[in-house]
Amino acid sequence: MNTAGASRNGILTLTRLLLLTLKSMVLIAALICTGCVTYTGYKTNPEPPNLPPNARVLLMPLDVQLFELTAGGLEEPKADWTETAESHVYASLESFLQLRQDTLIVYQGSADDPDKVHVNQQVMKLHQAVGQAITIHTYFAGYNLPTKQDAFDWSLGGGVQGLNDRYNADCALFIFLRDSYASAGRKAAMVVGALAGFYVAGGRQMGFASLVDLNTGDILWFGRLLRETGDLRKPEPASEAVHQLLAGIPL
C-alpha cells in the first residue's frame, strides 16, 4: 500500500474513532441527564397555621448523613463529609429564617435530663418514619391511603408538647437529608454502563422537612427534595438545597 493510501486509511480510522467517541459522549450525557430531574413539592395542613409574623422556630437536631457510592453501588458513610454538610445546612437555615424575620432556636439536648433526651430522640425517629410514610403515600401514584385522599392530616402526636414547655417556640422544624457521591470506581462503572447502553446511577440527594405545631403535634407543612445533583459539602450548593427543600414553608 502506498503512503497516500495508508494516510487516507489512517484518517478514516481516526474519523470513525472520533465519531464513536462523540456518540458515546452524547449517550453518556443523555443517560446521565435522565436522572437530573429535581423532584420537589410541599403539602400543608388543611387548617392554616396560626403563626405570628416573627415566629420562634425550634430547630430540632439535623438528621443529615452523607455517603460515598462504591463501584458496586454500596453506600459508605462519610463522617467528615456529614460534619461539613451539617454546618453548611445549619448556616443556610439560619440565613433563610432571618430573611423572613423569624427567630431560630436551636435544640440543646445536653441540658435536658436523660428521660427528656430519650423522649426527644424517639420523636426524631418518629419524624423519620412519618416522613418516609408521607413521601410514599402522598407522592407516589397508587400508594395513596384511602383515609387521606382529600386531606393532609399527619401528626407526630403529643410527644412534642414537652418541647414547647422548655423552648417557648411557636413551632418546630425537622430536617432529614441524605446525600451520596459517586466514587472513582462508580464513575468508571457509569461510563462503562453508558457505553454498553444501560444507565448506572450516580449519587442521589434526597430529603424532607416538617414544620410541626408544638401544641398539637400536627404537621403544618411538609416539603421534600429528590434529585441526582447538588453537593451538601459546599456552602452555595447546600444553601440552594435548603431553599429548594423549604419552598412554600409558611414562615
C-alpha positions as CSV (number, residue, x, y, z in Angstrom):
1,M,0.0,0.0,0.0
2,N,1.4,3.4,-0.9
3,T,1.9,6.2,1.5
4,A,-1.1,8.2,0.3
5,G,-3.4,5.2,0.7
6,A,-2.1,4.5,4.2
7,S,-2.7,8.1,5.1
8,R,-6.3,8.0,3.9
9,N,-7.0,4.8,5.8
10,G,-5.5,6.3,8.9
11,I,-7.7,9.4,8.6
12,L,-10.8,7.3,8.0
13,T,-9.9,5.2,11.1
14,L,-9.3,8.3,13.2
15,T,-12.6,9.8,11.9
16,R,-14.5,6.7,12.8
17,L,-13.0,6.7,16.3
18,L,-13.9,10.3,16.8
19,L,-17.4,9.7,15.7
20,L,-17.7,6.7,18.0
21,T,-16.3,8.8,20.9
22,L,-18.7,11.6,20.1
23,K,-21.7,9.2,20.0
24,S,-20.6,7.7,23.3
25,M,-20.3,11.1,24.9
26,V,-23.8,12.0,23.7
27,L,-25.2,8.7,25.0
28,I,-23.5,9.2,28.4
29,A,-24.9,12.7,28.6
30,A,-28.4,11.5,27.7
31,L,-28.4,8.7,30.2
32,I,-27.0,10.8,33.0
33,C,-29.5,13.5,32.4
34,T,-32.4,11.1,32.8
35,G,-31.5,11.3,36.5
36,C,-31.0,15.1,36.5
37,V,-34.7,15.9,37.2
38,T,-35.3,17.6,40.5
39,Y,-38.5,16.4,42.3
40,T,-39.8,18.9,44.9
41,G,-43.1,19.8,46.3
42,Y,-44.8,20.6,49.6
43,K,-48.1,19.8,51.4
44,T,-49.9,21.8,54.0
45,N,-52.3,21.0,56.7
46,P,-56.0,21.8,55.9
47,E,-56.1,24.2,58.8
48,P,-53.9,27.3,58.0
49,P,-51.1,27.6,60.6
50,N,-51.8,30.5,63.0
51,L,-48.1,31.6,63.3
52,P,-47.1,35.1,64.3
53,P,-45.2,37.3,61.9
54,N,-42.0,36.8,63.8
55,A,-42.2,33.2,64.7
56,R,-40.0,31.4,67.1
57,V,-38.9,28.3,65.3
58,L,-37.2,25.4,67.2
59,L,-34.7,23.7,65.0
60,M,-34.5,20.0,66.0
61,P,-31.2,18.2,65.6
62,L,-30.3,17.9,62.0
63,D,-30.8,14.4,60.6
64,V,-28.1,14.6,57.9
65,Q,-25.9,11.9,56.6
66,L,-23.5,11.7,53.6
67,F,-22.2,8.7,51.8
68,E,-19.8,7.6,49.1
69,L,-21.2,5.3,46.5
70,T,-18.9,2.4,45.7
71,A,-18.4,0.8,42.3
72,G,-20.9,-1.9,43.3
73,G,-23.5,0.6,44.5
74,L,-23.0,0.3,48.3
75,E,-23.3,3.5,50.3
76,E,-20.4,4.0,52.7
77,P,-21.0,6.6,55.5
78,K,-18.5,9.5,55.5
79,A,-18.3,11.2,58.9
80,D,-16.2,14.1,57.8
81,W,-18.5,14.9,54.9
82,T,-21.5,14.7,57.2
83,E,-20.0,17.1,59.7
84,T,-19.2,19.6,57.0
85,A,-22.7,19.3,55.5
86,E,-24.4,19.8,58.9
87,S,-22.5,23.1,59.3
88,H,-23.5,24.3,55.9
89,V,-27.1,23.3,56.3
90,Y,-27.4,25.0,59.7
91,A,-25.9,28.2,58.4
92,S,-28.3,28.1,55.4
93,L,-31.3,27.6,57.7
94,E,-30.3,30.4,59.9
95,S,-29.9,32.8,56.9
96,F,-33.2,31.5,55.4
97,L,-35.2,32.3,58.5
98,Q,-33.5,35.6,59.2
99,L,-34.6,36.8,55.8
100,R,-38.2,36.1,57.0
101,Q,-37.5,37.8,60.3
102,D,-38.1,34.6,62.2
103,T,-36.1,33.5,65.3
104,L,-34.2,30.3,65.0
105,I,-33.9,28.4,68.4
106,V,-31.5,25.5,68.4
107,Y,-32.4,22.5,70.4
108,Q,-29.9,21.8,73.2
109,G,-30.3,18.2,74.3
110,S,-27.4,18.2,76.7
111,A,-29.2,20.4,79.1
112,D,-32.2,18.1,79.4
113,D,-32.5,15.2,81.9
114,P,-31.9,11.7,80.5
115,D,-35.6,10.9,80.3
116,K,-36.4,14.0,78.2
117,V,-33.4,13.3,76.0
118,H,-34.8,9.8,75.4
119,V,-38.2,11.1,74.6
120,N,-36.9,13.7,72.1
121,Q,-34.7,11.0,70.4
122,Q,-37.8,8.9,69.9
123,V,-39.6,12.0,68.5
124,M,-36.7,12.3,66.0
125,K,-37.1,8.7,65.0
126,L,-40.8,9.1,64.7
127,H,-40.4,12.0,62.4
128,Q,-38.2,9.9,60.1
129,A,-40.7,7.2,60.0
130,V,-43.7,9.5,59.4
131,G,-41.8,11.5,56.8
132,Q,-41.0,8.3,54.9
133,A,-44.7,7.3,55.1
134,I,-45.8,10.7,53.8
135,T,-43.4,10.5,50.9
136,I,-44.6,7.1,49.9
137,H,-48.3,7.6,50.4
138,T,-48.5,11.2,49.1
139,Y,-46.1,11.5,46.2
140,F,-46.2,8.0,44.6
141,A,-49.2,7.2,42.5
142,G,-51.0,4.1,43.6
143,Y,-49.9,4.3,47.2
144,N,-52.4,6.8,48.4
145,L,-54.2,5.9,51.7
146,P,-58.0,5.8,51.4
147,T,-58.4,7.8,54.6
148,K,-56.1,10.6,53.4
149,Q,-57.3,11.2,49.9
150,D,-58.7,14.7,50.4
151,A,-56.6,16.0,53.3
152,F,-53.1,16.3,54.5
153,D,-53.5,15.5,58.2
154,W,-50.4,13.9,59.6
155,S,-49.1,14.3,63.1
156,L,-46.2,13.4,65.4
157,G,-48.6,13.1,68.4
158,G,-48.4,14.6,71.8
159,G,-44.7,13.6,72.4
160,V,-43.6,17.0,71.1
161,Q,-45.6,19.1,73.6
162,G,-42.8,18.9,76.2
163,L,-40.5,20.8,73.8
164,N,-42.9,23.8,73.9
165,D,-42.7,23.9,77.7
166,R,-38.9,24.5,77.7
167,Y,-38.3,26.5,74.5
168,N,-41.5,28.5,74.3
169,A,-41.4,28.1,70.5
170,D,-44.3,28.5,68.1
171,C,-43.3,25.5,66.0
172,A,-40.5,23.0,65.4
173,L,-38.6,22.4,62.2
174,F,-37.4,18.9,61.5
175,I,-34.9,18.3,58.7
176,F,-34.0,14.9,57.2
177,L,-31.3,14.9,54.4
178,R,-29.3,12.1,52.7
179,D,-26.7,12.8,50.0
180,S,-24.3,10.4,48.2
181,Y,-21.5,10.9,45.8
182,A,-20.0,8.5,43.2
183,S,-16.5,7.2,43.9
184,A,-13.9,7.0,41.1
185,G,-14.9,3.3,40.7
186,R,-18.6,4.2,40.5
187,K,-17.9,6.9,37.9
188,A,-16.0,4.3,35.8
189,A,-19.0,2.0,36.1
190,M,-21.2,4.8,34.9
191,V,-19.1,5.3,31.8
192,V,-18.9,1.5,31.1
193,G,-22.7,1.3,31.5
194,A,-23.3,4.2,29.2
195,L,-21.1,2.6,26.5
196,A,-23.0,-0.7,26.9
197,G,-26.3,1.1,26.6
198,F,-27.7,1.0,30.2
199,Y,-27.9,3.5,32.9
200,V,-25.8,3.3,36.1
201,A,-26.9,5.8,38.7
202,G,-24.5,8.1,40.4
203,G,-25.1,9.8,43.7
204,R,-28.5,11.0,44.9
205,Q,-29.7,13.8,47.1
206,M,-33.0,13.3,48.9
207,G,-34.7,14.7,52.0
208,F,-37.8,16.0,53.6
209,A,-38.7,18.6,56.2
210,S,-41.6,19.2,58.5
211,L,-43.0,22.2,60.3
212,V,-44.7,20.9,63.4
213,D,-47.2,22.6,65.8
214,L,-45.7,22.0,69.3
215,N,-49.1,22.3,70.9
216,T,-50.8,19.5,69.0
217,G,-48.0,17.7,67.2
218,D,-49.7,18.3,63.8
219,I,-47.5,18.6,60.8
220,L,-48.4,22.1,59.4
221,W,-46.2,21.8,56.3
222,F,-44.1,19.1,54.7
223,G,-41.6,19.6,51.9
224,R,-39.5,17.1,50.0
225,L,-36.5,17.0,47.7
226,L,-35.2,14.3,45.4
227,R,-32.6,14.7,42.7
228,E,-29.2,13.4,41.4
229,T,-27.5,16.7,41.5
230,G,-26.3,19.0,44.3
231,D,-23.5,18.9,46.9
232,L,-24.1,19.5,50.6
233,R,-20.3,19.6,51.2
234,K,-20.1,23.1,49.7
235,P,-21.7,26.3,51.1
236,E,-23.5,27.6,48.0
237,P,-25.0,24.2,46.8
238,A,-26.0,23.5,50.4
239,S,-27.8,26.8,50.6
240,E,-29.6,26.1,47.3
241,A,-30.7,22.7,48.5
242,V,-32.1,24.2,51.7
243,H,-34.1,26.8,49.7
244,Q,-35.4,24.0,47.4
245,L,-36.4,21.9,50.4
246,L,-38.1,24.8,52.2
247,A,-40.0,26.2,49.3
248,G,-43.5,27.1,50.3
249,I,-42.9,26.9,54.1
250,P,-45.5,29.2,55.8
251,L,-43.0,31.3,57.7
